[in-house]
């Protein structure tokens, strides 16, 4: 099977640190609270997030606002100001970010099209890098996901080692709590 013959995975994955639980997003906190948490992560030096630059939080919020608006422009109806993050399929590299990493797999079929968007690669580089790749600055809908994968492939297949740029997975942004309630309310 070639890169262009890969069908979309039928699930989304979410990776997290077991001690903290799933779906923890710095953007859900006030900027001051998020800075405190990020500083703690920086000091520990153990998580992948400890390598993020000092202006990360402000840039991240700008990226999230941009993705939110582009999704609305395509007919999306976000119910949250900040998304929950998942990825299309699986990505062992992403799981390796965590010392005691866990994975939740959720069937793609449970998500309504108007509350889920996608970026090709992590939304941060997808929105911020100006390298001319056609998927930069773009947000995709659930209906566009098969085309996205047919056109560009799954990054975790063609770029598993990161040698070809920052694209290591397709990120899913879930703009509602409802489909994730079973996962939000307990430690998995």
Helices and strands as residue ranges (DSSP letters): G 3-5, E 11-17, G 26-28, H 31-44, G 48-51, H 56-73, E 84-88, H 92-95, E 101-107, G 108-110, G 113-115, E 116-120, H 123-128, E 140-141, H 145-152, H 155-158, E 170-174, G 178-180, H 181-184
